[in-house]
Amino acid sequence: MSWVNSSECNDKYMFLNNAEIFIPSGWKLIVDEFCHKVQEICQNYRNQGFKVYCKIMCIKEKFASLRIIFADYGQVKDQFNLINRDVTLQLRQKLQHLEQEYENKANCACQWCSNPGQLDVNPESGWHQMICSECLWEKYKRKPIKCEPANLHLKITIN
């Protein structure tokens, strides 16, 4: 799998300046779309005359899930450079909602090709990944293994 790193993304979006980015290539478009939406939201506030600050610290894959970590969800200041608490809260809620939406979107996409995928745990390495059946066969020459929790069927006896 090829991985996308910080140098490929930091130049494109100001709020990613010096952010750690380490994601599988299949999620690149999802992350790019997320960053574009963050930029749009911030620009909308700027168009209303506000100064907007937000910073993403890290975007990564961990245990087959996309993790987006904000260093600061944002502050919105008015023309007098005073923090507008109501608008700042509104911005933070929008960014948190967007973060959850795109984490969920990635968590259903193959890390290799971005097609719909499912959670797979490699039986040899224990590595978790979101992968489609085509990529699983192409990369590992195996079919998906059903992940079922052990001991689901408990016998309960009432005396």
Backbone as CSV, one residue per row, in Angstrom:
resi,resn,N_x,N_y,N_z,CA_x,CA_y,CA_z,C_x,C_y,C_z
1,MET,0.851,-1.163,0.000,0.000,0.000,0.000,0.897,1.226,0.000
2,SER,0.566,2.177,-0.812,1.309,3.419,-0.730,0.613,4.316,0.293
3,TRP,1.397,5.152,0.921,0.878,6.019,1.970,1.061,7.469,1.560
4,VAL,0.138,8.294,1.974,0.214,9.724,1.729,0.860,10.333,2.960
5,ASN,1.833,11.216,2.764,2.481,11.823,3.919,2.299,13.329,3.943
6,SER,2.800,13.949,4.989,2.581,15.372,5.254,2.981,16.280,4.119
7,SER,4.100,16.005,3.492,4.598,16.920,2.466,3.645,17.037,1.280
8,GLU,2.825,16.032,1.045,1.880,16.074,-0.068,0.657,16.937,0.218
9,CYS,0.374,17.208,1.493,-0.863,17.898,1.867,-0.653,19.273,2.500
10,ASN,0.436,19.455,3.232,0.629,20.676,4.013,0.631,21.951,3.185
11,ASP,1.120,21.887,1.955,1.192,23.084,1.123,-0.175,23.529,0.607
12,LYS,-1.102,22.617,0.523,-2.402,22.893,-0.097,-3.368,23.623,0.847
13,TYR,-3.321,23.314,2.144,-4.269,23.874,3.104,-3.511,24.511,4.272
14,MET,-3.803,25.793,4.528,-3.104,26.534,5.564,-3.246,25.913,6.954
15,PHE,-4.427,25.414,7.278,-4.672,24.872,8.616,-3.960,23.541,8.855
16,LEU,-3.316,22.987,7.820,-2.541,21.755,7.972,-1.057,22.036,8.177
17,ASN,-0.688,23.304,8.271,0.712,23.670,8.388,1.396,22.875,9.500
18,ASN,2.384,22.079,9.120,3.159,21.228,10.038,2.353,20.081,10.651
19,ALA,1.201,19.770,10.097,0.416,18.637,10.608,1.080,17.326,10.201
20,GLU,0.973,16.337,11.071,1.428,14.990,10.728,0.317,14.316,9.938
21,ILE,0.625,13.878,8.745,-0.365,13.197,7.919,0.250,11.901,7.424
22,PHE,-0.408,10.815,7.780,0.073,9.505,7.370,-1.148,8.621,7.161
23,ILE,-1.636,8.621,5.935,-2.864,7.884,5.618,-2.616,6.971,4.421
24,PRO,-3.379,5.888,4.323,-3.267,5.031,3.152,-3.797,5.746,1.914
25,SER,-3.241,5.400,0.773,-3.569,6.095,-0.475,-5.043,6.003,-0.854
26,GLY,-5.721,4.948,-0.453,-7.137,4.800,-0.767,-8.017,5.830,-0.078
27,TRP,-7.507,6.461,0.954,-8.262,7.480,1.691,-7.877,8.903,1.299
28,LYS,-6.968,9.053,0.355,-6.470,10.387,-0.001,-7.597,11.311,-0.459
29,LEU,-8.468,10.822,-1.328,-9.555,11.674,-1.827,-10.540,12.040,-0.722
30,ILE,-10.788,11.122,0.193,-11.689,11.393,1.317,-11.104,12.497,2.194
31,VAL,-9.819,12.395,2.499,-9.156,13.402,3.336,-9.078,14.740,2.601
32,ASP,-8.804,14.703,1.315,-8.752,15.940,0.535,-10.122,16.626,0.516
33,GLU,-11.172,15.842,0.362,-12.531,16.395,0.385,-12.844,16.996,1.757
34,PHE,-12.437,16.305,2.826,-12.619,16.822,4.185,-11.909,18.169,4.339
35,CYS,-10.655,18.242,3.924,-9.875,19.475,4.049,-10.489,20.604,3.237
36,HIS,-10.993,20.272,2.063,-11.656,21.279,1.229,-12.892,21.835,1.948
37,LYS,-13.661,20.964,2.594,-14.863,21.399,3.333,-14.484,22.284,4.517
38,VAL,-13.417,21.923,5.241,-12.951,22.754,6.361,-12.578,24.136,5.837
39,GLN,-11.868,24.154,4.729,-11.465,25.425,4.128,-12.679,26.260,3.739
40,GLU,-13.706,25.610,3.172,-14.943,26.309,2.788,-15.639,26.909,4.010
41,ILE,-15.740,26.126,5.077,-16.397,26.603,6.297,-15.670,27.827,6.841
42,CYS,-14.352,27.740,6.934,-13.569,28.867,7.449,-13.704,30.087,6.549
43,GLN,-13.691,29.864,5.239,-13.814,30.977,4.297,-15.176,31.649,4.400
44,ASN,-16.230,30.885,4.657,-17.562,31.468,4.831,-17.578,32.456,5.989
45,TYR,-16.902,32.112,7.091,-16.828,33.030,8.230,-15.981,34.252,7.883
46,ARG,-14.905,34.042,7.141,-14.067,35.171,6.723,-14.857,36.123,5.823
47,ASN,-15.685,35.562,4.964,-16.512,36.384,4.074,-17.511,37.238,4.850
48,GLN,-17.833,36.824,6.080,-18.737,37.590,6.939,-17.979,38.620,7.778
49,GLY,-16.667,38.721,7.562,-15.874,39.721,8.268,-15.170,39.206,9.512
50,PHE,-15.219,37.919,9.766,-14.567,37.356,10.946,-13.151,36.898,10.618
51,LYS,-12.308,36.898,11.634,-10.984,36.281,11.530,-11.120,34.884,12.112
52,VAL,-10.703,33.889,11.354,-10.912,32.496,11.769,-9.567,31.804,11.936
53,TYR,-9.453,31.060,13.031,-8.257,30.267,13.274,-8.682,28.844,13.621
54,CYS,-8.147,27.869,12.919,-8.286,26.464,13.316,-7.036,25.739,12.842
55,LYS,-6.683,24.673,13.513,-5.466,23.953,13.170,-5.664,22.461,13.392
56,ILE,-5.277,21.696,12.391,-5.282,20.238,12.502,-3.866,19.790,12.829
57,MET,-3.744,18.962,13.836,-2.443,18.504,14.283,-2.017,17.220,13.577
58,CYS,-3.010,16.330,13.314,-2.659,15.013,12.812,-3.843,14.384,12.074
59,ILE,-3.543,13.731,10.969,-4.526,12.897,10.270,-3.819,11.577,10.013
60,LYS,-4.380,10.489,10.529,-3.694,9.205,10.426,-4.676,8.041,10.413
61,GLU,-4.135,6.896,10.109,-4.874,5.638,10.200,-4.415,4.945,11.468
62,LYS,-5.369,4.454,12.237,-5.025,3.686,13.434,-6.073,2.601,13.613
63,PHE,-5.625,1.366,13.657,-6.509,0.207,13.791,-7.639,0.244,12.770
64,ALA,-7.287,0.539,11.526,-8.205,0.538,10.380,-9.233,1.659,10.436
65,SER,-8.973,2.691,11.225,-9.877,3.828,11.325,-9.134,5.116,11.016
66,LEU,-9.831,6.030,10.375,-9.263,7.346,10.128,-9.381,8.155,11.407
67,ARG,-8.301,8.795,11.793,-8.304,9.662,12.969,-7.897,11.061,12.527
68,ILE,-8.749,12.027,12.821,-8.461,13.429,12.538,-8.358,14.113,13.895
69,ILE,-7.212,14.703,14.156,-6.975,15.300,15.466,-6.720,16.799,15.290
70,PHE,-7.647,17.577,15.808,-7.505,19.023,15.758,-6.642,19.486,16.924
71,ALA,-5.709,20.390,16.661,-4.965,21.047,17.737,-5.866,22.125,18.334
72,ASP,-6.694,22.708,17.496,-7.636,23.732,17.929,-8.805,23.713,16.950
73,TYR,-10.008,23.530,17.468,-11.189,23.519,16.602,-11.514,24.905,16.076
74,GLY,-10.889,25.904,16.634,-11.060,27.218,16.043,-11.481,28.292,17.006
75,GLN,-11.130,29.479,16.611,-11.580,30.691,17.269,-12.034,31.638,16.175
76,VAL,-13.062,32.386,16.486,-13.567,33.371,15.543,-13.514,34.725,16.245
77,LYS,-12.813,35.647,15.614,-12.691,36.995,16.186,-13.403,37.990,15.283
78,ASP,-13.931,39.027,15.917,-14.631,40.057,15.142,-13.647,41.111,14.633
79,GLN,-14.186,42.184,14.068,-13.337,43.218,13.481,-12.503,43.951,14.533
80,PHE,-12.858,43.823,15.818,-12.096,44.449,16.897,-11.102,43.468,17.526
81,ASN,-10.938,42.302,16.889,-10.024,41.246,17.347,-10.470,40.621,18.672
82,LEU,-11.763,40.678,18.955,-12.326,40.047,20.152,-12.949,38.711,19.763
83,ILE,-12.780,37.730,20.624,-13.342,36.403,20.345,-14.856,36.469,20.449
84,ASN,-15.525,36.029,19.411,-16.982,35.936,19.408,-17.330,34.512,19.847
85,ARG,-17.758,34.360,21.096,-17.978,33.027,21.671,-19.081,32.243,20.960
86,ASP,-20.165,32.912,20.612,-21.275,32.208,19.955,-20.869,31.675,18.583
87,VAL,-20.182,32.506,17.817,-19.765,32.091,16.478,-18.644,31.050,16.577
88,THR,-17.767,31.201,17.570,-16.705,30.207,17.783,-17.316,28.848,18.111
89,LEU,-18.327,28.822,18.985,-19.011,27.570,19.324,-19.661,26.967,18.087
90,GLN,-20.283,27.800,17.281,-20.911,27.335,16.036,-19.875,26.721,15.093
91,LEU,-18.722,27.370,14.942,-17.647,26.852,14.104,-17.154,25.506,14.627
92,ARG,-16.922,25.423,15.915,-16.422,24.176,16.503,-17.400,23.026,16.312
93,GLN,-18.685,23.300,16.465,-19.691,22.256,16.252,-19.694,21.787,14.800
94,LYS,-19.581,22.718,13.871,-19.541,22.355,12.448,-18.317,21.499,12.139
95,LEU,-17.157,21.881,12.687,-15.931,21.130,12.428,-15.969,19.748,13.070
96,GLN,-16.520,19.649,14.273,-16.639,18.339,14.931,-17.575,17.422,14.165
97,HIS,-18.675,17.970,13.674,-19.619,17.191,12.876,-18.954,16.717,11.584
98,LEU,-18.230,17.596,10.936,-17.527,17.262,9.699,-16.463,16.192,9.952
99,GLU,-15.736,16.344,11.043,-14.713,15.361,11.422,-15.331,13.968,11.564
100,GLN,-16.432,13.867,12.288,-17.109,12.585,12.491,-17.627,12.020,11.172
101,GLU,-18.196,12.882,10.345,-18.736,12.452,9.044,-17.648,11.823,8.166
102,TYR,-16.494,12.460,8.106,-15.435,11.958,7.229,-14.664,10.787,7.841
103,GLU,-14.586,10.723,9.151,-14.015,9.531,9.773,-14.900,8.323,9.460
104,ASN,-16.206,8.507,9.562,-17.142,7.419,9.237,-17.064,7.040,7.762
105,LYS,-16.912,8.028,6.904,-16.818,7.771,5.465,-15.587,6.912,5.149
106,ALA,-14.463,7.256,5.731,-13.234,6.494,5.500,-13.319,5.105,6.108
107,ASN,-14.035,4.988,7.203,-14.105,3.708,7.898,-14.978,2.684,7.189
108,CYS,-15.475,3.041,6.021,-16.221,2.102,5.177,-15.549,1.932,3.820
109,ALA,-14.371,2.528,3.656,-13.698,2.518,2.356,-12.402,1.722,2.425
110,CYS,-12.117,1.000,1.354,-10.878,0.231,1.261,-9.682,1.178,1.327
111,GLN,-8.720,0.838,2.146,-7.532,1.662,2.308,-6.638,1.653,1.066
112,TRP,-6.810,0.654,0.212,-5.983,0.529,-0.989,-6.567,1.272,-2.175
113,CYS,-7.892,1.117,-2.385,-8.487,1.610,-3.633,-9.681,2.539,-3.424
114,SER,-10.151,2.687,-2.225,-11.287,3.534,-1.818,-12.663,2.964,-2.184
115,ASN,-12.718,1.773,-2.749,-14.007,1.119,-2.949,-14.570,0.698,-1.593
116,PRO,-15.867,0.363,-1.518,-16.411,-0.090,-0.233,-15.599,-1.269,0.316
117,GLY,-15.270,-1.185,1.587,-14.449,-2.217,2.221,-15.050,-2.678,3.530
118,GLN,-14.384,-3.632,4.127,-14.822,-4.134,5.429,-13.586,-4.354,6.288
119,LEU,-13.809,-4.404,7.586,-12.706,-4.607,8.516,-12.136,-6.004,8.336
120,ASP,-10.819,-6.081,8.271,-10.128,-7.352,8.165,-8.971,-7.333,9.146
121,VAL,-8.766,-8.447,9.814,-7.608,-8.605,10.686,-6.753,-9.701,10.077
122,ASN,-5.543,-9.357,9.693,-4.640,-10.318,9.083,-4.311,-11.409,10.094
123,PRO,-4.599,-12.674,9.763,-4.391,-13.750,10.736,-2.918,-13.975,11.090
124,GLU,-2.018,-13.568,10.223,-0.589,-13.763,10.494,0.016,-12.622,11.303
125,SER,-0.325,-11.387,10.927,0.307,-10.235,11.572,-0.566,-9.580,12.639
126,GLY,-1.881,-9.818,12.574,-2.802,-9.145,13.494,-3.105,-7.713,13.078
127,TRP,-2.618,-7.301,11.900,-2.807,-5.943,11.419,-4.257,-5.730,11.011
128,HIS,-4.885,-4.664,11.497,-6.258,-4.304,11.156,-6.243,-3.412,9.928
129,GLN,-7.174,-3.654,9.025,-7.291,-2.794,7.855,-8.707,-2.836,7.313
130,MET,-9.083,-1.735,6.653,-10.322,-1.705,5.886,-9.919,-2.085,4.471
131,ILE,-10.540,-3.130,3.946,-10.114,-3.618,2.638,-11.300,-4.249,1.914
132,CYS,-11.335,-4.079,0.614,-12.386,-4.713,-0.189,-11.929,-6.140,-0.528
133,SER,-12.862,-6.977,-0.903,-12.523,-8.381,-1.176,-11.582,-8.511,-2.373
134,GLU,-11.704,-7.607,-3.364,-10.815,-7.668,-4.525,-9.362,-7.395,-4.125
135,CYS,-9.138,-6.354,-3.318,-7.777,-6.026,-2.875,-7.242,-7.092,-1.924
136,LEU,-8.114,-7.657,-1.104,-7.686,-8.711,-0.185,-7.174,-9.911,-0.966
137,TRP,-7.883,-10.261,-2.030,-7.445,-11.387,-2.847,-6.164,-11.033,-3.609
138,GLU,-6.138,-9.825,-4.183,-4.975,-9.408,-4.974,-3.708,-9.305,-4.116
139,LYS,-3.822,-8.785,-2.912,-2.644,-8.551,-2.068,-2.241,-9.770,-1.249
140,TYR,-3.230,-10.518,-0.755,-2.940,-11.602,0.189,-3.365,-12.985,-0.284
141,LYS,-4.041,-13.043,-1.420,-4.530,-14.310,-1.980,-5.397,-15.079,-0.975
142,ARG,-6.287,-14.331,-0.330,-7.217,-14.978,0.584,-8.553,-14.241,0.575
143,LYS,-9.557,-14.947,1.029,-10.896,-14.384,1.121,-11.086,-13.790,2.512
144,PRO,-12.092,-12.908,2.665,-12.331,-12.306,3.983,-12.631,-13.369,5.047
145,ILE,-12.159,-13.112,6.233,-12.439,-13.971,7.380,-13.509,-13.278,8.196
146,LYS,-14.567,-13.990,8.509,-15.627,-13.417,9.337,-15.074,-13.200,10.735
147,CYS,-15.181,-11.972,11.220,-14.741,-11.644,12.579,-15.951,-11.731,13.496
148,GLU,-16.007,-12.766,14.300,-17.109,-12.919,15.232,-16.553,-13.032,16.641
149,PRO,-17.102,-12.263,17.562,-16.634,-12.353,18.941,-16.873,-13.748,19.510
150,ALA,-15.933,-14.230,20.285,-16.061,-15.550,20.910,-17.080,-15.496,22.047
151,ASN,-17.628,-16.626,22.373,-18.536,-16.790,23.512,-19.774,-15.898,23.442
152,LEU,-20.350,-15.783,22.287,-21.582,-15.010,22.168,-22.789,-15.758,22.718
153,HIS,-22.717,-17.070,22.669,-23.849,-17.877,23.087,-23.625,-18.368,24.515
154,LEU,-24.183,-17.677,25.456,-24.044,-18.051,26.854,-25.316,-18.778,27.273
155,LYS,-25.141,-19.816,28.026,-26.292,-20.547,28.525,-26.622,-20.001,29.912
156,ILE,-27.850,-19.516,30.050,-28.285,-18.962,31.329,-29.290,-19.933,31.941
157,THR,-29.022,-20.316,33.152,-29.910,-21.221,33.872,-30.483,-20.500,35.087
158,ILE,-31.810,-20.517,35.173,-32.469,-19.890,36.316,-33.035,-20.989,37.189
159,ASN,-32.667,-20.982,38.451,-33.161,-22.021,39.398,-34.357,-21.529,40.139
